[in-house]
Amino acid sequence: MIIFTFLFVLLNLISYNGSMGELELRKYLKVIKNEKYYHDWFELVKPILLSDEFQKRIKFKHHHNSVFYHCILVSYRSYEFAIKHNVNPYNCAIAGLLHDFYPYAWQDSKSLKGLDSSYSKKIGVKKKFFEKHGFTHAREALENVYKYYPEYSNERIDNAILRHMFPLNIAVPKYKESWVITTQDKIVSVKELLGMY
């Protein structure tokens, strides 16, 4: 199953050439579509998932997958956790989906071909240590949310996006939702690195 999932994501990463409609998107989400809360989660995040700008993250590399896929997993796992632990599931679903919605790819990959060169302009640029991706992308993601999805912004979602890199970024998460996104991001990332997603 792990190999099949990896190959499925890799094929989509390479072959994606434009916007997906809802049916195509649902096929892409088959890893979680049989999960208990999938349908309610999908209805919350569908407008973002169907937007052209968010779908461009299919081409942004993240561990062994894409930023698109990673954010979906963090969003769904955060939503599921929130329901089970009396945290706001809407805030967790949205913050999880947008936590890595930074404006530029930071890793080179063949899949970036076909995107406007502005998406890859920061690849290979030398930066000071504290200006590297791990330290800056949370703020860049939040600024990008303000640009493309301001209607989804609220204090708790914004804090969850901005603080999700704790403890690398030393600003401590302020709300329960922020802690959920921070934790689920780490869990999903480790599972991705181990080939479990």
C-alpha positions in Angstrom: 0.0 0.0 0.0 2.8 2.4 0.9 4.5 1.8 -2.5 1.3 2.2 -4.4 0.5 5.5 -2.6 4.0 6.8 -3.2 3.8 5.9 -6.9 0.3 7.5 -7.2 1.5 10.8 -5.7 4.6 10.8 -7.8 2.6 10.2 -11.0 0.3 13.1 -10.1 3.2 15.3 -9.2 4.8 14.8 -12.6 1.7 14.8 -14.7 -0.3 17.6 -13.2 -0.8 20.4 -15.8 -3.7 22.5 -14.7 -6.7 22.7 -12.4 -8.4 19.6 -11.2 -12.1 19.4 -10.9 -13.9 17.9 -7.9 -14.1 14.4 -9.4 -10.4 14.3 -10.2 -9.5 15.8 -6.8 -11.5 13.2 -5.0 -9.5 10.5 -6.8 -6.3 12.2 -5.6 -7.6 12.1 -2.0 -8.2 8.3 -2.0 -5.7 7.8 0.8 -8.1 9.4 3.2 -11.5 9.1 1.5 -12.5 6.1 3.6 -11.7 7.9 6.8 -14.6 8.5 9.2 -14.7 12.3 9.0 -13.6 12.6 5.3 -16.9 14.0 3.8 -17.4 16.7 6.4 -13.7 17.7 6.2 -13.8 17.8 2.4 -16.8 20.1 2.4 -15.0 22.5 4.7 -11.8 22.7 2.6 -13.2 22.0 -0.9 -13.1 25.7 -2.1 -9.4 25.9 -1.2 -8.6 22.5 -2.7 -10.3 23.4 -6.0 -8.5 26.8 -6.3 -5.9 27.1 -9.0 -3.3 28.7 -6.7 -3.5 26.0 -4.0 -3.3 23.3 -6.7 0.0 24.7 -7.9 1.5 23.2 -4.7 1.2 19.8 -6.3 4.4 20.8 -8.1 6.2 21.9 -4.9 8.3 19.1 -3.5 7.9 18.2 0.2 9.9 15.2 1.5 8.9 12.3 -0.8 5.6 13.9 -1.8 4.3 17.4 -2.6 3.3 20.4 -0.5 -0.3 19.8 -1.7 -0.4 16.3 -0.4 1.4 17.1 2.8 -1.0 19.9 3.6 -4.0 17.7 2.9 -2.7 15.1 5.3 -1.9 17.6 8.1 -5.3 19.2 7.5 -7.3 16.0 7.7 -5.3 14.6 10.7 -5.7 17.9 12.5 -9.4 18.0 11.8 -9.8 14.4 13.1 -7.8 15.1 16.2 -9.8 18.3 16.9 -13.1 16.4 16.8 -11.9 13.8 19.2 -10.4 16.3 21.6 -12.8 19.1 21.7 -10.8 21.6 19.7 -12.3 23.7 16.9 -12.2 21.4 13.8 -12.9 24.2 11.3 -9.8 26.2 12.4 -7.7 23.0 12.5 -8.8 21.9 9.0 -8.1 25.4 7.4 -4.9 26.0 9.3 -3.6 22.5 8.5 -4.3 23.0 4.8 -2.7 26.4 4.6 0.2 26.0 7.1 2.7 25.5 4.2 1.1 27.7 1.6 4.3 29.6 1.0 4.6 31.5 -2.3 7.8 29.9 -3.7 9.1 26.4 -4.1 12.3 26.0 -2.0 13.4 22.6 -3.5 14.1 22.1 -7.2 12.2 19.3 -9.0 11.3 18.5 -12.6 7.6 19.0 -11.7 8.1 22.8 -11.5 8.4 23.0 -15.2 5.3 24.5 -16.6 4.8 26.9 -13.7 5.7 30.6 -14.0 9.4 31.1 -13.1 8.4 33.3 -10.2 7.5 30.1 -8.2 11.1 28.9 -8.4 13.0 32.2 -8.2 14.3 31.4 -4.7 15.7 28.0 -5.4 19.5 27.9 -5.0 19.7 31.4 -3.6 22.3 31.6 -0.8 20.8 32.8 2.5 22.0 33.5 6.0 21.2 30.7 8.4 18.1 32.4 10.0 16.8 33.4 6.6 16.5 29.7 5.4 13.2 28.1 4.6 12.6 26.5 8.0 12.8 29.8 9.7 10.8 31.9 7.2 8.2 29.9 5.5 5.6 30.1 8.2 5.4 33.9 7.9 5.5 33.6 4.1 2.7 31.2 4.2 0.6 33.5 6.4 1.2 36.4 4.1 0.2 34.3 1.1 -3.0 33.3 2.9 -3.8 37.0 3.4 -3.2 37.5 -0.4 -5.3 34.5 -1.7 -7.6 33.5 1.1 -8.3 36.4 3.4 -11.8 35.1 4.1 -10.3 32.1 6.0 -8.1 34.3 8.2 -8.9 34.6 11.9 -6.7 35.0 15.0 -6.5 31.3 15.8 -5.9 30.1 12.2 -3.2 32.8 11.7 -1.5 31.8 14.9 -1.5 28.1 14.0 0.1 28.9 10.6 2.6 31.4 12.0 3.7 29.2 14.9 3.6 25.7 13.3 7.5 25.5 13.2 7.9 25.6 16.9 10.4 24.7 18.4 12.6 25.6 15.4 11.0 29.0 15.5 11.0 29.9 19.2 7.6 31.7 19.2 5.4 29.4 21.3 2.0 28.5 19.9 -0.8 30.4 21.6 -4.0 28.4 21.1 -5.0 24.7 21.2 -5.4 24.8 17.4 -1.8 26.0 17.0 -0.6 23.1 19.1 -2.6 20.6 17.1 -1.2 21.9 13.7 2.4 22.0 15.2 2.1 18.4 16.4 0.3 16.9 13.4 2.7 18.6 11.0 5.6 16.8 12.8 3.8 13.5 12.9 2.9 13.6 9.2 6.4 14.7 8.3 8.0 11.8 10.1 5.6 9.4 8.5 6.3 10.8 5.1 10.0 10.5 5.7 9.5 6.9 6.7 7.4 6.1 3.6 4.2 5.6 5.6 2.3 8.1 3.5 
